[in-house]
Amino acid sequence: MERYASAAYRELWNLKLTEQTKSVSHEDALQGRRWVLIDAEGRSLGRVASRAATVLRGKHRPDFTPHQDAGDFVIVINAAKVLLTGAKADAKLYHRHTGYPGGIRTTSAGKMRQEKPERLVETAVRGMLPKNRLGRHLFTKLKVYRSAEHPHAAQKPETIAL
């Protein structure tokens, strides 16, 4: 019991209490949020998705923490003009299930780019995010639009180059 009462121990204890931690609180991480605009016109799908996933996670920031959401919001425009290199337009297949027996549906990447280009980019980005609650939350900060028009002008997004 004496060691707790000693002056040296109390001094050491007070020193430990006053040291600053290097981790960033969730509130501090939320303050630096930005809106980022990525133009997918003439860019390959994988490069657009990789850059978007990096910004969504916050890996470009010096205060990146793997278990926290410290990333920015991402707006991807011109999703209909994204490039599919090689024979991916015909060879790359996307599968989904209706929920009924025998209800598997298969769509090629080229057909998806014509009909639902937003889903093509969203699927690529989702595959690059963590497969847990954090990844599902990060995915809600991704906004993908078929053309150059988007309703987020009030957020003043910064355009980043790929």
N, C-alpha and C positions, 0 to 999 in steps of 0.2 A: 504494500500500500504506500510505502514511502516514496517509491519511484514516481508515483503520480504527483506527489506533493513537491518534488524537487524543482528548483528554479530552472535548471537546465532542461528538464523535460517539458516544463510549461513553455519555455522559450521556443523549443523545437516545435511543439504543438501549435503555437501561435504562428510560427513561420509557415507551417504547412497550410494553415487556414487562410493565410493571406496570399499564397501563391496563386497566380492566375492560370486557369486551364487553357489549353490550346484549342479545345473543341468549341464549335460554334453552336449556339442555341438555335432552336427552330425559328424563333422570332427574329433573330439576327439574320438568318438565312433568307427569310421572306422579304426583307427590306430591299435587297438588291435585285429584285426581279425585273427582267426586261422582256420586251416582245421582240422577237427576231423574225425576219422575213427571208425565206429562201425561195428563189425563183428556179423552178425545175425545168424550164424550157431549154432543150438541147443538152441536158445533163443526164448521165446514166442513173438508173433507178437506185443502184446500190450506193453510189456516192452521195446522192441526196438523202437517202435513208440513214446512212452512217453519220452524216453531219447533223441531221435532225436528232438522232438518238443521243449523240454526244452532248448537244446543247440541252436537251430535255433532262438528261441525268445531272448536268452541272459539272461534267468532267473538265470543262474548259476554265473553270473558276479555281482560284488558288485555295478557296475554303471548301473544296469538295469533300464530302463525307459519304461513304457508300450506303449508309443506312438511313440517310435523310434526303428529303427532296430539296435540293438547292439549285435546281435547274431553272431555265427560263421558258417562257411560252414560245412556241414555234408555229409560224404560219407558212405553209407551203402553197405556192400559187403555180398555175400552169401545169397541173398534174397530168393533163391530157397530152402534153407535149414532152413528157419524159421519154428518154431513150431506153430501148431494150436492145442490148448488143448481141451480136451473133444470131443464133436461131432461137433465142429465148421466146420470141413472140409466139412461136408454134410449139416449141418443145417444153417450155415451163408450164406446169399444170398446177392449178389451185383446186383443192378439194374442200367441200363443205357437206354437211349432212342436214337433211330436213328435219330429222327426228323421227321419221317413220321408217318401218322396215324396208330395206332396199332403197333408201332415199338418199344415197350419196350422189352428189352433183360435182362434175368436173368441168372447169373452165380454163381455157388457155390464157396466158398472160396478154396476148394480143387482143383477144376478145374482151377481156376485162378492161384493158386500156381504152377500148372504144366505148364500152357501155358504162363502166364505173371506175374511172381512173383514180378517184379519191381512195377507193378501197384498195387498189393496187399499191399506192404509196403507204397507206395506213398499215397494210399487212407486212410490208417490208420493214417499216419502223418498229412495229410491235414485236417482230421477231428478234430485234436487236436490243430490246429492253428486258429488264429482269422479269422472270416468270413468278411473280409473287404480288402481294398487295401493293408494294411500292411501284412496281411496274405498271399495274392497272391504274394507279393514281397518276403516274407520269404520263400515261397515254391520253388522259383527259386534257392535258395541256397542249396537245397537237391539234392544229386546225388545218385541214387540207381542202383546197378549192380547185376546181376544174380549170378555171380561167384566171385572168389577172385581177379580177374584181374580188374584193373581200370586205366584210363589214367591220374590220378592226382598225380603221384609220384613226380613230380617237385614241388608241393606245400608242400611236407614233412608233411603229415597229422600225427597227434598224435592219437594213439590208446587209446580209453577209455574203461574201463571195465563197465559192466552193473551190 
